[in-house]
């Protein structure tokens, strides 16, 4: 929960803080928080996938600090989106069924065989969603203001994901699961 709140506040707080403080000082503060988060995750023996996010933060924040570059910091959400896109592509190509796994972990009821079949194909849908998200992040980083970047990097992509999830659930319940009953 705390991790999600911090990810949500990363971009807007960064923009606010650089308005009041020197860029290098803000980056250093974020870098120290990322290092603490990395050490905490490591000590809790989190999985490799859980270590990706703090590692990306540390690498990009270090580059941003060294070059005193806001532009490099703005690439953090884009890089994370690209990593998640690659994870969904890998899951789809290697039939790891990531969406089915997430659903089984968080959905308390027993899934029917038709629902499981539908969810096995969910990774491809999320490859498309993550591709759209990555393209939007690329555009926002390179062609919009810091305020628009802060909005999309904190709230905008949640809106995209919630909309995509609702669309997938409605499609699954109304049409797709019935298709697999045949």
N, C-alpha and C positions, 0 to 999 in steps of 0.2 A: 504494500500500500504506500509506504513512504517513498519507495523507488518511483512509483507512478506519479506521485505528487511532485517529486523533484524533477522528473522528466517533463512534466507539464509546465512547470515554472521556469525551466532552464532558459528558454529564449526570451520571454518577456522580462524576466528579472535581469538578464544580461544586458538588454537594451537600456533598461532603467539605470542599472549600475554604471554603465559606461557614460551615461549622461552626467553623473555626479563624480565619478572617479576616473583616474587614468586607466586606459585600456590594459596595460601590463599588470596593474594591481588587481583588477577584476579577474583577468585571466589567471593570475597566480592564485587567487582565492578559489576559483573554480578548480584549478589543477590540484590544489591541496585537498579539496573535498573529493575529487575523483580518486586520488591516491588512497585516501582513507576508506572510501567505498570499495576500492579494489582489494585492499588489505582485509576489510571486513568480509567481503565475499569469499576471499581465499581462505580465511580462517574458518568460515562456516562450511568449507568444502563444497561450494556451489559447483554446478556442472560447468563444462567448458563453454556452453552457450550462454550461461549466466555471466561469464567473465568477459564476453565480447564487448558489451556496452561500456563497462568502465575502462577497458583497454583502449577502445576507440576514443573515448573522452580524453584519456591521458595522452595518447599520441597526438591528437589534433590540438589539444590545448597546449601541449609542449611546443608544437610548431607555431601556433598562434602567439605564444609568449616570445619565442625566439625571434620571430619576424615582426612582432608587434602588429599583427594583422587580424582585423575583425573579419575580413573575407574568409580566412581559413577557418575561423570559429564557426561561421555560418554553414560550413560544409558538414558539420557533425551530424545533423539530422539526415542530410542527403546520404552520407556514407552508411549510417545505420539503416536507412530505408533500403539501400542497395544490398546490404548484408542480408536483411530479412527477405528480400526478393530472391537472392541466391539460395537461401535456405528453403524457400518454397519451391523453387525450380528443382533443387536437389531432391526434395521430398516427392515431388511429382514424378520425376524421371526414375527414381529408385524405389518408387512405390512404398514410401515410408508412412504415408497416410497421416500426416501431421494434424490435419483438421479433425479427422476421426479420433485421434489420440486426445486432442484438446477437449473434444466433445465428451468423450468417455470420462475424462477426468472431472469435468465440471457439471455434467448432466446426470442427475441422480437416478433417473428411470432407465430401465433396460431398453436398449435400442432394438428395433425390429431389424430383420435382415435387409429389408428394403431401405431403411434409413441408413444402415451401415454402408450399403452399396452407394447410395447417394453421397454420403460423406467421404467415401474413398475418392470420389472425383472432385472433392472440394478444393484440393490443393491447386488444381489448374485454375479454378476461379480466383483463388487468392494470388496466384502468379499475375493474373491480369490486374487485380486491384493494386497489388504492390508495384507493378509496372507503372500504373497511372500515378500512384503516390510518388514514386521516384522521379517521374517526369515533372510533376508539379513541384517537388522539392528543388529539382535542378533549375526550373524556371524561376522560382521564388528567390533562390540564392543569387542567381546571376542577373535578373532583370527587374527586380522590384525593390521597394524601399525596405529599410530595416524593420519598420513597423509591420509591414505585410509579412515579412519573413518571420518575425516574432509571433504573429497571429497564427500563421499556418503551421509553424513548427511546434506550437504548443496546443492549439485548439483545432485548427483546420483539419489536420490529418485524422483526429479523433472523429470529427464529423463525417469524413469520407469513410472511415472504417465502420462506424456504427450504421451508416446508410447502407454500405455494402453487406454488412452482417444481416441487417433487417431484410434486405432484398434476397439474400441467400435463404434465410429462414422461410420467408413467404413463398418463394419459388419452390423450395423443398416440400413444404406442407401442402401447397395447392396443386402442384404438378409433378415434380420429379419423383417423389417417393411412390406415388401411384404408378409411375412408369416402371419402377423396379418390381412391383408386385406381379407383373405379367410373367 
